């Protein structure tokens, strides 16, 4: 439905900008006919999803969107379960953690955060959306999804990185994530920042989201990295169990396309971040 798609585009754009915007400028940014944009935004305003300033003639995101966000947080079992685990991880590991969940086929969204490390320059906020296949979480989504290698390549070329890997190098990261059960991004997505992600699965064995750690590159090395990964894997196992997954569930045993299938030998417990 074009009207629904345009309404969502308007809400997404208003959520990204820092200042209210006029309808003509908004229509130009979204490549909409101004009259169509005005009609839709007036309806959104009547529903409280958008607010209008009659003096400046500009629109901004309205408080009505909070009702949806609150209802989602209260009713989503993953969000409810993961918050306490993230806080415990952040305290014990002294770095920032986030839980991300798929938001449509092409994005994931941060649904919960915990950050005891006030000095970290990268700030995590619930509601932030990212391309689904980017960074360490993207490695996990790609590793445990049903995408073919051709489909992954088509999506990969659209990604934006500070230090982009080649597709061949990234595919090896995906294969490694599948073999080991976690992903590691060392400065590819954000220069100087390492991201570790461990997938979480629902009771049917489908990837639901990831628990991710974010820290300075120098923080995630050697024994510290090993301890971090093991703590995150234990938390993922507990969340899987609380979501109804079998206690002996191992995502590495899931069927996959040959290009992404885990190697038959026993995977190592650790990873060298310099070679990831």
C-alpha positions in Angstrom: 0.0 0.0 0.0 1.7 3.2 -1.1 0.1 5.4 1.5 1.3 3.1 4.3 4.8 3.0 2.9 4.9 6.8 2.6 3.6 7.2 6.2 6.3 4.9 7.5 8.9 6.8 5.5 7.7 10.1 7.0 7.9 8.7 10.5 11.4 7.2 9.9 12.7 10.5 8.5 11.3 12.6 11.4 13.0 10.2 13.8 16.4 10.9 12.2 16.4 14.7 12.0 17.3 16.9 14.9 15.0 19.9 14.0 11.3 20.1 12.9 10.8 20.4 9.2 8.3 22.0 6.9 6.1 19.9 4.6 7.7 21.2 1.4 11.2 20.3 2.5 10.0 17.0 3.9 8.3 16.1 0.6 11.5 17.1 -1.3 13.6 14.9 0.9 11.3 11.9 0.5 10.6 12.6 -3.2 6.8 12.9 -2.5 4.2 15.2 -4.1 3.8 18.0 -1.5 0.0 17.6 -1.4 0.3 13.9 -0.8 2.9 14.4 1.9 0.6 17.0 3.6 -2.4 14.8 3.5 -0.5 11.9 5.2 1.2 14.0 7.7 -2.0 15.6 8.8 -3.5 12.2 9.5 -0.4 11.2 11.5 -0.7 14.5 13.4 -4.4 13.7 14.3 -3.2 10.4 15.7 -0.5 12.0 17.8 2.3 10.4 15.9 3.4 13.7 14.6 3.2 17.2 16.2 2.7 20.5 14.2 3.9 23.9 15.3 1.4 26.4 13.9 3.9 29.3 14.3 6.9 27.8 12.5 4.7 25.6 10.2 6.9 22.7 10.9 6.4 19.1 11.9 8.2 16.8 14.3 7.9 13.3 15.7 5.0 13.1 18.2 4.7 11.4 21.6 2.2 8.9 20.3 5.0 6.7 19.0 6.0 6.0 22.6 2.8 4.0 23.1 4.0 1.5 20.4 7.5 1.4 21.8 6.3 0.8 25.3 3.8 -1.9 24.3 6.5 -3.7 22.3 9.0 -3.7 25.2 6.4 -5.0 27.7 5.2 -7.8 25.4 8.4 -8.9 23.8 9.9 -11.8 25.8 13.4 -11.3 24.4 13.5 -7.7 25.5 12.2 -8.6 29.0 14.7 -11.4 29.4 17.8 -9.8 28.0 17.9 -6.6 30.0 19.1 -8.1 33.3 21.7 -10.2 31.5 23.1 -7.1 29.7 23.5 -5.2 32.9 25.3 -8.2 34.5 27.6 -8.5 31.5 28.4 -4.8 31.4 29.3 -4.7 35.1 31.5 -7.8 34.9 33.2 -7.0 31.6 33.3 -3.2 31.9 32.1 -2.5 28.4 28.9 -1.6 26.5 26.4 -4.3 25.5 23.3 -4.3 23.3 20.6 -6.7 22.3 19.6 -6.5 18.7 16.6 -8.0 16.9 15.7 -8.4 13.3 13.5 -5.5 12.0 12.4 -6.7 8.6 14.6 -8.6 6.1 17.2 -5.8 5.7 17.8 -4.3 9.1 18.2 -5.1 12.7 17.3 -2.8 15.6 18.8 -2.2 19.1 16.1 -3.3 21.6 18.0 -3.0 24.9 21.4 -1.6 26.1 23.6 -1.6 29.1 26.7 0.6 29.4 28.8 0.9 32.6 31.7 2.3 30.6 31.0 6.0 30.5 34.2 6.7 28.6 33.3 4.8 25.5 32.9 7.1 22.5 30.3 5.0 20.7 26.9 5.5 22.3 24.2 2.8 22.0 20.5 3.7 22.0 17.4 1.6 21.8 15.6 2.1 18.5 18.8 2.5 16.4 18.5 0.6 13.1 21.4 -0.9 11.2 21.8 -2.9 8.0 21.2 -6.5 8.9 24.4 -7.9 7.5 26.9 -5.3 8.9 29.5 -5.9 11.6 29.6 -8.9 14.0 25.9 -9.1 14.3 25.7 -9.2 10.5 28.1 -12.2 10.5 25.7 -14.0 12.8 22.6 -13.2 10.8 24.2 -14.2 7.6 25.7 -17.4 9.1 22.3 -18.6 10.6 20.0 -17.4 7.9 18.7 -19.0 4.7 20.4 -16.6 2.3 22.4 -18.1 -0.5 25.9 -16.9 -1.2 24.6 -14.9 -4.2 21.9 -13.2 -2.1 24.5 -12.4 0.5 26.8 -10.8 -2.1 23.9 -8.7 -3.5 23.2 -7.3 0.0 26.9 -7.0 0.9 27.6 -4.4 -1.8 25.1 -2.1 -0.3 26.7 -2.0 3.1 28.8 1.0 4.4 31.8 0.5 6.6 34.7 2.6 7.9 37.1 0.0 6.8 35.2 -2.3 4.4 36.3 -5.9 4.0 36.2 -7.6 0.6 33.3 -9.9 0.1 35.6 -12.9 0.1 37.1 -11.8 3.4 33.6 -11.1 4.9 32.3 -14.5 3.7 35.1 -16.2 5.6 34.1 -14.2 8.7 30.5 -15.5 8.2 31.7 -19.1 7.8 33.8 -18.7 10.9 30.9 -17.3 12.9 28.9 -20.3 11.9 31.7 -22.7 12.9 32.3 -21.0 16.3 28.9 -19.8 17.1 29.8 -16.1 17.4 31.0 -13.2 15.3 33.9 -10.7 15.8 34.3 -7.4 13.9 37.7 -5.7 14.6 37.5 -2.1 13.2 35.7 -2.9 10.0 32.4 -1.2 10.8 33.8 1.5 13.1 37.5 2.3 13.1 39.2 1.5 16.4 36.1 -0.3 17.7 35.7 -4.1 18.2 32.3 -5.7 18.3 31.5 -9.2 19.4 28.1 -10.8 18.8 26.5 -14.1 19.9 23.2 -15.2 18.3 20.1 -15.9 20.2 17.5 -18.4 18.9 13.8 -19.0 19.4 12.2 -22.4 20.3 12.1 -23.4 16.6 15.8 -22.8 16.1 15.4 -19.6 14.1 17.8 -16.8 14.9 15.9 -14.1 16.9 18.6 -11.6 17.5 22.1 -11.2 19.0 23.8 -10.1 22.2 26.6 -7.8 21.2 29.6 -6.3 23.1 31.1 -3.0 21.9 34.5 -1.7 23.1 37.8 -0.2 22.1 39.9 -2.5 20.0 42.6 -2.7 22.6 40.0 -4.0 25.2 39.1 -7.2 23.2 42.3 -9.1 23.0 43.8 -12.4 24.2 42.5 -13.7 27.5 40.1 -10.8 27.9 38.5 -11.6 24.5 38.2 -15.3 25.5 36.6 -14.5 28.8 34.2 -12.0 27.1 33.1 -14.6 24.5 32.6 -17.3 27.0 30.5 -15.0 29.2 28.4 -14.0 26.3 27.9 -17.5 25.1 26.7 -18.6 28.5 24.2 -15.7 28.6 23.0 -16.7 25.1 22.5 -20.3 26.3 20.5 -19.1 29.3 18.3 -16.8 27.1 17.8 -19.6 24.6 16.6 -21.9 27.4 14.3 -19.2 28.9 12.8 -18.7 25.4 11.9 -22.4 25.3 15.0 -23.7 23.4 16.3 -27.2 24.2 19.2 -27.1 26.8 21.4 -29.0 24.4 20.6 -26.9 21.3 23.7 -26.0 19.3 23.2 -23.6 16.4 26.3 -24.9 14.7 24.4 -28.1 13.9 21.7 -26.3 11.9 21.5 -27.1 8.2 22.9 -24.6 5.8 24.1 -23.9 2.3 27.4 -25.7 1.6 29.2 -22.4 1.4 28.2 -21.5 4.9 28.3 -25.0 6.5 30.5 -25.4 9.5 33.7 -27.4 9.0 33.5 -31.0 10.2 36.4 -30.7 12.7 35.8 -29.5 16.2 36.0 -25.6 16.2 38.5 -23.8 18.4 37.1 -22.1 21.5 38.8 -18.8 20.8 39.5 -16.5 17.8 42.5 -14.3 16.9 40.9 -10.8 16.4 43.7 -9.7 14.1 42.8 -12.5 11.6 39.0 -12.1 11.9 
